[in-house]
Amino acid sequence: KAGVTQTPRYLIKTRGQQVTLSCSPISGHRSVSWYQQTPGQGLQFLFEYFSETQRNKGNFPGRFSGRQFSNSRSEMNVSTLELGDSALYLCASSLNLLGGTDTQYFGPGTRLTVL
Amino acid sequence: AQKITQTQPGMFVQEKEAVTLDCTYDTSDPSYGLFWYKQPSSGEMIFLIYQGSYDQQNATEGRYSLNFQKARKSANLVISASQLGDSAMYFCAMREGRGGADGLTFGKGTHLIIQP
């Protein structure tokens, strides 16, 4: 079974621009989560989508948004990029099991550099 | 307050030795899951092992085992017979049962280097 795929793998943008990242989950997985990883803040939860609805959201400004399509593929968008948005953005998919048992499987990430 | 604490920023281990990576957690939710992930320099997070809060036995997956001590809120990862390919960052993570409202909460990680 194919794993989680993310495109693009690398991206360079300038301040003020916007960017869209894409994530295709493992076949059969209906939940998609996004995380930001930076050297200073570590891994931080951005948001989670299930059945095309945002279910949970981390503590990030409104410039960060996302959506999920009917085939469970997900996109995240960052508008008005800032230098501090430079990070590795990781997407994870899961079966959406109950409670804390839901194992998330991660994609290779998109490395965003903001100049 | 930090929910996941990994106290070892870096570790050097000789090849073929066993290694224990420490993880303590904090939650008031009786239902939660604990996870360990490996992140090589390529960046991808690789799932290693899972332990549920209600599981009676320690989880094992090949060379990986999880030493789960619920009363101490400890979930240490044990890698037996370490290999050069085990060199990577290792993250302990938790998801609470209340719908996992905050997604996975990660520790700061341990950088493991296996020496030949």
Interface residues (C-beta under 8 A of the other chain):
Chain A: S33 Y35 G42 L43 F45 L46 F47 E48 R55 N56 G58 L88 L90 A92 L98 G99 G100 T101 D102 T103 Q104 Y105 F106 G107 P108 G109 R111
Chain B: D29 S31 Y32 G33 F35 Y37 S42 G43 E44 M45 I46 F47 Y50 G52 S53 F91 A93 M94 R95 E96 G97 G99 G100 A101 D102 G103 L104 T105 F106 G107 K108 G109
